[in-house]
Amino acid sequence: YQRLRAVEPGFQSGAMTFRLSPPPNKYPDAEATARFYDELVQRLEAIPGATAVGGINNLPLTGGGAVLTAQIDEFPIDEDEFPPTFLARRVTPGYFEAMGVPVIEGREFTVDDHNARAGSIIISESVKREFWPETSALGKRITTNGAPARVVGVVGDIHDEGLETAAEQFTYKPMLDSIGGGVRPMMMVVRTDLDPNLLAAPIREAVAELDPDLPITEIRSLDGILSDSLSRTSFTMTLLMLASAIAL
């Protein structure tokens, strides 16, 4: 249990998270939804004490999320071979800074990546290590879900399923990809140098100013998410300690 607690998750605590799902009657398409998140990020960045803001459709250690096959131009496969698969996420500009995930090569997404549907993709370090261990991954062409993209950045590995498993291989896309795409529900992350719980009220106010009818759910700190991921192991350890004490 102590060794598990010592595992680095790949991101840093010190942030508040919450979930939003803009309704289709107000935000009918991917473009309108992306504009909403662009404006929301700006409002959240203006909160006193907020140092970085970003969003993702599935936060690490919370379960769920898509797994997609990929076609890598430099590594074509035979018809009888199964293509490589990666965990696939969509993120807003600023997400990696808000999570404390290091950018190892290249850059994070900018608003131009989704506004211009530039066909950009960011990969995790483990993907680069497998396919381009000795060269730069920037500019490499990867197609997922029918949308071609070129690598603009490489970021650190994170643990998604749990701290007891190896860090997974990820691909990250902007809110709008080269063929459109898009995402509606997002988990927002607001990093702060203060107690993250102090941001709960200002976050609610910022969302209400933008859309007073939009509910906020699953508001909690990254520390809480980490604790929840260890809860099963902690519970098992407690039972074993009780059983040992009774046996003794």
N, C-alpha and C positions, 0 to 999 in steps of 0.2 A: 504493500500500500504506500509506504514511504517512497519507494522507487517510482511508483506511478505518479505521485504528487510532484516528483522532481522532473517529470517529462515536460519539455517546453512545447506548448501547443502550436507555436508558430505565429501567435499574435499576442498583443499585450493587453492586460487589464487596464482599467481606468477609463471606461466609457459606458454610456447609457445606450440601450438599444430599445427599439419598439417596432411594431408592425403596422403597416398601412396597406389598404387595398382600395384604391380609387374606383368608384362604381362606373360601369360602362355607360350609364345614362348621362353622366356628366363628362366623362372622358372616353369618348366613343372609339378611339383608335390608339395605336401605339404612339403616334406623334403627340397627341394631346396628353397622354400619360407621361411621356418623356418631358414635355414642357412643364407639367406639374412638378415633377421631381426636381427639375432644374431650379425652379423658383423656390421649392421647399428647402433645398440645400442652401441657397443664399440666405433664407430667413433663419435657418438653424445656425449658420455660421455667424450670424449677428448676435446670437445669445451671449451675454457676458460669461466668460469662463470657457466657452467652447473653443477648442483649438483646431479641430478637424472634423469634417462631416462627410459621410458617404452612405451608400446603400447597396444591398445585395438581395437577390431573391431568396436565398437560403443561407442563414448564418451557420458557421461551423459549429459542430457538436449539438445541433438541434434536430437532426434527422431530416430526411427527405432530400429532394433535389434530383436533377436529371443526370443521367449517365449517357453520353452520346459516343457513337463511333466517329472516327476521324479519318480523313484521307490526307496524307502528307505527300506533297509533290515529289520530294526527294526520295521517298521510300514507298514506291508502288508495291502492291501486294498481288499475289496470284489469285485466280478466281476461287480456288479451294481454301484460301487462307481467310482468317477472320481479322478484320481491321482493328487497329488499336482503339481502345475505349478510354475516355477520360471523364471525370466529373465535370459538368458544365454549369457555369454560373454566369449571370448577368450582373454587372455592377455599375454604379454611377462614378463619375469623376470624384476623386478624393477618398474612395473607399479604403484603399490600402493604407493610406496615411492615417485614416480614422481607426483602423484596426491595429496599427503598428506593425504591419507586414512589410518587410524591407523590399525595395525595388533593387534587384541585383543587376539588371541590365536593361537599358532602354528607359521607358517612362511609364507613368500611369496614363489612364484615359483622360481626355479632355472633352469639353462639350462638342468640339468639332467631330469627334469620332462617331457620335450618334446623330448629331444634327446633319452632317453631310453623308451619313451612312458610308463611312470611309472604308469599311471592311477591315477593321482592326481586331486583333486578338492578343491577349496576354496569356502566357503559359507559366506554370509553376516550375521551380528549379529542377524537380525530378524529371519533368518532361524534357527539358534541355539536356539534362545529364544522360538520358537514355538515347536521344537522337542526335544531339550535337555536343558531345562531351568536350571536343577540342576546338570548336569554332563558335562564332556568334550565332545566336538563334534569330537575331533581328532580320526582318525581311523575309523569313521563310514562310511559305504558303501552306496553310492548313484549311481544309474545308470540313465543317461540321454542320449537320442538318441541312445540307444543300447550300450553305452560305460560305463562299470563299473568303478568306481573310489572310492578312499578313501579320506576322508577329511584330508588335511594337514594344513589348516589354517582357521581362522575366522577373517573377516575384518569388519570395521565399515559400517553402512548403509549409502546409498547415495540416493539423489533424482534424478530420471532419467527422468520421464515425465515432472515434473515441481515442483517448490517450493511450489505451492499451494496444492499439493497432498502429501500423506504420502510416506515416503521412501519405495521403493519396495524391495521384496525379490530377492536376486541374487545368482546364482552359477557361478563360474569362472573356466574355464579350461585353461590349457596351449595350446600352438600352435598346438601340436600333442597330442591326447589323447590315451587311451589304445588300441583303434582299428584303429588308424590312424588319421582320421579327418583332421583338418587343416583349415587355413583361408588365404585369399589372401589380400584384402584391410585391412589396419590398420590405425588408428589414433594414431600418435606418440605424446608423451608428453615429453617436456624437461623443467625441473624445474631449476630455477635460483634465485640467490639472487640479480641479477641486474634487470634492466628494461627488461621484456621479449621480447619487440620489438627489442632490440639490438641483439637478437639471430637469427633473420630472415636470414640475409646474411650468417653467419657461418653455419646455418642448410642447406641452399641451396648448399653451397660449399661441405659439408660433403656428401650429397646425390649424388651430381654430381661426386665426386671422386669415389664413389662406383658404380654408374650406371649413366652415363651422359645422357642417353636417357629417364630416368624415371622422369615424371613430378610430381611436388609438387602442391597440391591443398588445398584449405580451410585452409590456414595458418592464424592463429589468436590466441590471448591470451585466457587463461581461463577466465580472467576478461570480455573479449568481449562475450564469450559464456554465462556467467552469465547475462550480460546486455541484450543480445538478448532474454533470457528466460523471462525477465521482461518487454520486450518491449510492449507486448499486454496490460498488466495491466497498464503500464505507459501511453500508448496512450489513454486508456479508462479513466484514471484519468484526463488527460489533457482535454479531451472532456467534462467531467462532470464539471470541474472547469470553462471552458469557458461558458458552458450552465448556470451554476449558476451565473456567472458574468453578462451574458446577461439578465437573469431573474431578478436579483437585479436591 
